[in-house]
Amino acid sequence: MATIIGTHLRSSPRDAALANAIAAHALDFDDSSLWTDGHPSAAIVSATVALGEMVDATTAQVVEAIVAGLQGQARIALATGPSAYENGFHGTGVYGTFGAAGASARLLNLDIDGIARTYTLAATQAAGLRRVFGSMGKHLNAAKAASNGLLAAQLASKGFTAPSDGIEGRQGFAWTHSTTFDPSRPQGVMGDRLAIESVLFKRHASCHGTHSSIDGIIKLREQAAFTEGDIADVQLHVSEKVADICCISDPVTGLEGKFSQRHAASVALAGLGTGPEAFSDESVHDPRLIALRQKVAVLLESDRAMTAPTKVSITLLNGDRLEAEVDVFEPTPDAELSAEWKALESKFVTLTSPVIGSSAARALVERVEHLDPESKISQLLSLEPA
């Protein structure tokens, strides 16, 4: 049995992985990775922790499995290329299935044949549509990736048969999901680096594609002492590739607000926090934010790469023009990792205190910060919710 985190409930590892992955991805506040074409940890960590609890794994074994799962996920995503995403597949659901499967296979100590069958069984379940962005269907993509990946490894461990070339073989994953499959691409991008180095921390509870716009506005607010009443208009220069990702012009729900450049910009222009409350059903109907939203124009540029900096231009009523370019997809420099940890700690305590209580939240931070690699993962999950 495995823990459904934040509750007193326990369930099968697959059901726990599904429930925990939905919770992990529900706020769109989880990490991102360009190499995995989505949000890797919701599926990988949910599956690995659930399975790790069942097999009585140590925290070191769980961490090793997460790193291994992410490595496989990134290599498959990079080899697949952009065509799958462009055709409507959601990377978090599709590649997350491989990540959860690889991590689970590692925890179960499968041999090469078992790992190959695991990946094929993951490939035949790998799914998730971008059409559901802005709805709870997006959360389900991550959840099914966690559950299906775990199932693939469990079946393989019991001798469930499958061909070893389910990814690259005729009528396999590459055949059905990609027109740009290139097995040499991962080495060219990754070299000798680990995929975990590509994981990016989220500071705002919205699609990562909106974060450069948010940070650009915050930067300009800090540099120039203007108020929202001083604003004439705002232009966001973004890649045309985000048009179908995070450019909902006039969101009507909080979930749609997470995928709206204009709403995200209005929150930043108002100087409000960018946590979950900024992307609620109430916030997208706030007259103050709607008025600011009407001043924001999103300019889609064909020559601006998806990972290129976003250019923010704010014109004030006095004629002054303020400009900034921000790229949130740049990796965090080593010198800033300590500050990054503090920000992550604050985010964690803020999000979890209402669920498990502030004392338990801070105690969990303390445990993670001084983690004993030989301790059991079950010990990390033993704090009682409030």
LOGUVEX-194576 format. One record per atom (N, C-alpha, C): residue in one letter; y, x, z. Coordinates in steps of 0.05 Angstrom, whole numbers, plus 5000, padded with zeros to 4 digits. Atoms other than C-alpha are relative to their C-alpha. Layout:
N
AYXZ...
end
This chain:
386
M497650175000M500050005000M502550185000A497549855002A507250214989A502449835010T497750144988T514050045019T501949904978I497850105016I519049594985I502550075016I497949874985I525049995007I502249815008G497950174989G530249665051G499049745012T501250244988T525449125075T497750085018H502449964984H519549045122H497549954983L502250085017L515148875062L498550244989R501649805014R509449275033R498449864979S501450125023S505749164968S498450214986S501449805016S501449504916S502150214990P498149805011P504550154890P501549914975R498750085025R505849844822R502149785005D498050204994D509349234851D502350115016A497949874985A513249664900A501850164981A498549845020A515350124842A501849814984L498450195016L517649514802L502449905016A497950114983A521649214860A502150215006N498149794992N524749884880N501750094976A498549925024A526650054808A502149794992I498050215005I530149384798I502450045019A497949964980A534049514862A501650254993A498649745006A535650234840A501949974976H498450025024H538450004773H501949774999A498550265001A541549334791A503050035000L497149974999L548449594806L501150184978D499349805021D548550074746D501650235013F498749794984F550550594798F498250245002D501949794999D544551044787D500650224980D499449775016D544451724753D499549964970S500450005028S544551874679S499250274990S500649755013S541952404632S500149974970L499950025029L543752514560L497450094987W502649915012W537152874549W497949785001T502050214998T533252264571T501049744988D498950235014D537851774535D500149755019G499850224982G538851354597G500250085029H499949964971H537951314673H497250065010P502849934995P531751704693P498949945028S501250014973S531151664768S499049735009A500850264992A530550914776A497049964996A502850035006A523750924743A498350225012I501649784991I521251614760I499750015031V500049984971V523151624834V498549765012S501350244989S520850904846S497050024997A502849985004A514051034816A498850225017T501049774986T513151714848T499949965030V499950054971V515151514918V497849795008A502050204994A510650894916A497250124999L502649875003L504651284891L499650215021G500249794980G506151864937G499449895028E500650124974E506051404997E497049925001M502850095000M499251134976M498050235002V501949774999V496051824966V500750195022D499349834977D499352115028D501150274991A498849765011A503352624988A502150125019T497849884986T508153125019T502549964984T497550035015T515453105001T500250214978A500049795021A514553764963A498449904976Q501650105022Q509053444921Q501549784984V498550215013V513452844907V502350114983V497849885015V519353274886V499050154976E501249865023E514953704841E499249804979A500750215019A512353064809A502449894985I497650105012I519352804797I501150194979V499049795019V521453464764V498250014975A501949995022A515153464721A500349754982G499750255015G516052734701G502550004983L497449995014L523252844682L499950204976Q500349815022Q521353454640Q498649884976G501450135022G516453054599G501649794987Q498350225011Q521152464592Q502250114982A497949895016A526752904566A499050114974R501149885024R522353264516R499349784980I500750225018I519752604488I502549864989A497550135009A526752294485A501450174979L498649835018L529752894451L498550024973A501549995024A524052944401A500249744984T499750265014T524752204384T502649984985G497550005014G531952304366G501649745003P498250224995P537651794360P499149734988S500650245015S534351284315S499049775017A501150214982A530650914370A502249855014Y497750134986Y536950784410Y501749844980E498350145019E540950604348E498749744990N501450245009N535650094329N499649795022G500150204979G536149744396G498250065023F501749934977F531250094442F501750115023H498649914976H533750214513H498550245011G501349754991G532250934533G498949995028T501050024972T531550774607T497349865001G502550145001G525950284592G497950154985V502049875017V522550664536V499250275011Y500749734991Y522951384559Y499450015030G500650014972G522851194632G497149955005T502850044998T515750964621T498550264999F501249735001F513851674601F500650165025G499249854976G517651964660G498349925023A501650104978A514151524710A497050074997A502849935006A507451654676A499450295006G500549714996G508152404676G500250085029A499849954972A510452424748A497549915015S502450114986S504651984770S497550164993A502349835007A499652404731A500050265016R499849764983R502253014768R499149955028L500850064973L501352684835L497049955003L502950064999L494252474817L498450244991N501449755007N492653194795N498249974975L501650045024L490252974726L499850264984D500249775018D487553504678D501449944973I498650025025I490153614608I499249754985D501050245014D485753064578D501149755014G498950234985G487952584633G502949954995I497150025005I495252744622I500549894972A499750105027A494552634547A499549704998R500650285000R491251964558R502249845014T497850144986T496651784608T502449954982Y497750035017Y502151914558Y499549804977T500650205020T498551504505T500149725011L499950264986L497650924554L502849925007A497250054996A504950994570A501449924974A498750065027A506850994496A499449724991T500650265010T503250344483T501349785017Q498650194983Q507350014539Q503150054999A497249934999A514050354527A501849804985A498350215012A519349824515A502649975015G497450064987G526249564532G502149974978L498050065021L531849264489L502850025010R497149994994R539249414489R501349725000R498950265002R540348684474R500549875027V499850124973V539648524548V502250135017F497849884985F545448974569F502049795009G498150204989G550248594614G498549775013S501650214986S544548184644S497950145017M502149894982M538948264694M497650114984G502149895017G534348414635G500150304999K499749715000K537049124636K498650125024H501349904976H534549214707H497049994997L502950035005L527748964686L498950234983N500949775016N527349514634N499250245017A500649784982A527650044688A497649945017A502250084983A522849654732A497350014986K502549995015K517549574679K499250284993A500649725006A518150304661A498650135024A501249894976A516550494733A497249905004S502650124996S510750004739S498050074979N501849945023N507850124670N499250304999G500749715000G508250884676G498050065022L501949964978L504750864743L497249894992L502650115009L499350404714L498650184980A501249825020A498250884656A498550235013A501349774986A496751464703A497649905016Q502250114985Q492351034748Q497649944983L502250065019L488250794689L498750254990A501049755010A487551494661A498350145021S501449874979S485251744729S497249885005K502650144997K479551234728K498350014974G501549975024G477151444659G500649804978F499250195021F480650904618F500550154975T499849855025T480151124546T502549954984A497750025018A485751254498A500150264984P499949755016P486951754441P502050195013S498349794988S490452404459S502650034985D497649965017D495752344404D501649754997G498650265002G498951684420G503050024995I497149975006I505951974413I500450084971E499449895026E505552374349E498149914978G502050085019G499352074315G500949774982R499450225019R499351584257R499949745015Q499650264987Q501650894280Q500350025031G499449964972G503351194347G503049965006F497250044991F509951214385F502150104980A498049895019A513751664337A500049844974W500250165025W511251254278W501549735003T498950274997T513650584307T502950005011H497450004986H519850784347H502150174988S498049805009S523251334307S499850064971T499949895027T525551554239T501250285001T498749744996T528452194268T498350185017F501749844982F522452484305F499850284991D500149725006D522653234308D499050155025P501149884976P518053594358P501350275007S498749754994S522254234352S502749965014R497350054990R528653904376R500250055030P499749954971P527253934452P500450305006Q499649724994Q526654694451Q502750094992G497449935009G533054754412G502249915019V498050104982V536854334462V499650115028M500649934972M533454524528M499750305004G500649724996G531355234517G498150035024D501749964977D528455474583D501049845024R498950154978R532454984625R498349765008L501550244990L529454434668L501749754994A498650255006A531253724650A501649895023I498550104976I533453584721I502850115001E497349895002E539454024705E501949814984S498450185017S541753474657S500949755014V499550254985V542152934710V502849995010L497250034993L549152674723L500449795022F499550184978F551652344787F502249804992K498150215007K555351684779K501949955024R498050064980R561851574817R501149714998H499050275004H563250874789H497749824993A502250195002A558850254789A500149854973S499850125026S559250144714S498550194980C501249835020C556250404649C501350274999H498949735000H556951154646H502050054977G498249985023G560451064579G502949925006T497350084992T566450774615T501350205019H499049824978H567151344666H502250194991S497949825009S571351814624S502749854999S497550165000S576451254614S501049965028I499150044972I576551104689I501250255011D499149754989D577251834708D502650094987G497549935014G582651934655G502449855012I497950174988I586751364684I500650095029I499549904972I585751614756I501550264999K498649745002K587952304734K503049964994L497250055007L594352034703L501549865023R498850134977R595751594764R500750215021E499449794981E595352224807E502250184991Q498049825011Q599852624761Q502749874998A497450145003A605252094750A500049765018A499950224980A607551604803A500949744987F499350255012F607350974762F498449775013T501450234990T605350274783T499049834977E501050175022E601649744744E502349844986G497750145011G608349394734G501650174980D498649815018D610850014696D498650024973I501749955023I605449974643I500749814977A499650155024A607049754572A497449954985D502650035013D600349894539D498350245006V501949794996V594150314545V498150024976Q501949965022Q589850624490Q497750185010L502449844994L582750874500L498850094974H501249905025H580351324444H497150095006V502849954994V572751304446V498450014974S501749985023S566951434400S499149724991E500850265011E565050854354E497149945009K502850044992K557850964379K499849845026V500250164975V559650614445V500749714995A499250285007A561749974408A498049805010D502150194993D555149644422D498850055028I501049934973I554349944492I501849905022C498250064977C560449854535C502849914990C497450095010C565849504495C500249695000I499650294998I565248774517I502949955006S497050024999S572448564506S500949835024D499150194979D573047974554D497549915016P502450074985P567247974604P500449745016V499950254984V565547314639V498350025025T501649954976T560647594690T500550285010G499849734990G560648194735G498350204985L501849825015L554748484698L501250074973E498749935025E558548434633E502450195005G497849824993G564448764668G499250295001K501049724998K560249384678K499850134972F500249905028F559849444602F502549934984S497450055012S567149324588S502050235005Q498049794997Q571849904575Q502649895011R497450124992R577749434584R500049925029H500050074972H575549164651H499950255018A500249754984A573649854677A502850135002A497349895000A580550094656A501949855017S498250164984S584049514689S499650055030V500549934972V580649674755V501350265008A498749744994A582950394751A503049984999L497150045002L589950184730L501249875025A499150144976A590449734791A499750175025G500349834977G588550314835G497949915020L502150114983L582449944862L497650195001G502549854999G575850244884G498249924977T501750055024T570550284830T497149975009G502650064991G564550094872G499049734990P501150265010P560249464862P502049775001E498150224997E565849004886E501949984977A498250005023A570049204826A498849884975F501450115023F564848934779F498349765008S501250264991S563348264811S500949784981D499150245016D563847574780D502949935006E497250064992E570247484820E502050194987S498149805010S573448124796S500749964970V499450035028V572747974722V501849754994H498250235002H576547314734H502550025016D497649954984D581947624777D502450004981P497750015018P588647434744P501450274998R498749745001R591548104763R498650194981L501549825017L585948484728L500049904971I499850115028I586048014668I502650084987A497449925011A593448154659A500050294991L500149715007L592148904659L498150044977R502049975022R586148824613R501349944973Q498750085025Q590648494561Q501750234989K498449775009K594649144558K498350234989V501849785007V588549574542V498849954972A501250005027A586449724470A497950224999V502249815003V579850064455V500050084970L500049905028L580350494392L497450164995L502649885007L573550664362L500450204978E499549795019E573651324326E497450124989S502549915012S568151534277S499650305003D500349714999D569652274283D499950105029R500249924971R569152274360R497149965008A502850024992A562152434384A499849845026M500450174977M559151994437M500450155026T499749834977T559252574486T502650155001A497449875001A566252794467A501849885022P498250114980P571952714517P501349744990T498550255006T575352034520T503050075003K497149964998K582852064506K501249745010V498550224988V587051604550V502950044995S497149995005S594151444529S501349765013I498650224987I598751034573I503050024993T497150015005T605650824550T501349825021L498550154979L610550614604L502349854988L497850175010L616050104597L502650164995N497649835005N621250664601N499750184976G500449855024G618250974539G498350255003D501749774995D614451544572D497149954992R502850025008R607551684545R498450215015L501749834984L602151974589L497350024986E502649975014E595752274560E498250195016A502049834987A589352574587A497449974985E502750015011E582552754560E498050085021V502049954979V576452724605V497249974988D502850015008D569052864594D498350005025V501750014976V564652624650V497150104995F502749915006F558452864614F499750315003E500249714995E560053594630E498550045026P501449954975P555153864682P501850105022T498549914977T557853984752T499750305004P500249714995P559554724762P498850055028D501349934974D555555064818D502050005023A498049974979A562055184856A500849725012E499250274991E563154424861E497749845011L502450154991L556054234883L500349905029S499650074972S557954224957S501749745002A498350245000A563553724944A498549764988E501650225013E558753324899E498149885020W501850104980W553853274956W501449825020K498450164981K559253015003K500649724987A499450255014A561152484951A497549834998L502550155002L553852294942L499249895027E500650094973E552852255017E501649755007S498250224994S558851795024S499249754985K500950235016K556451354967K497449885011F502650104989F549451304997F500449845026V499550144975V551951105066V501449744996T498550255006T556750595037T498149784989L501750195014L551350264995L497749905018T502450064985T545650285045T500549885028S499450104973S549050125111S499849705003P500350294997P549449375098P497049915000V502850075002V541849385086V498450105023I501649884979I538949865137I501650075025G498349934977G544849955184G501150284997S498649745003S549750535188S498550235014S501449794985S545750915240S497550104985A502449935015A539350895199A500850144974A499149885024A543251075136A500750295004R499249734994R546251695168R497650175009A502449854992A539551885199A498450084975L501549945024L536351845130L501350234985V498649775013V541752305101V499350265014E500749764984E540252795158E497250094993R502849935006R532852775142R499850144972V500149895027V533952905068V501450274999E498649745000E538953465081E498450225012H501749804986H533953825126H497149934995L502750095007L527653615090L497950225004D502349824997D521153945111D498149954976P501650045024P517254045046P497149925006E502850074993E510653965083E499849735014S500150264987S512553305116S499049794979K501050215017K509452675087K502349824990I498050185011I513552225041I500249755017S500050254984S511551645086S501950035024Q498249964978Q515651965142Q502949944992L497350045010L521851925099L500649704998L499850285004L520551185090L499749845026S500750134975S519251035163S502349875015L497750124987L526350845183L500049704996E500150295002E526550105198E502649894990P497550135009P531649675161P501249845023A498650154979A536849315203A499049715001
end
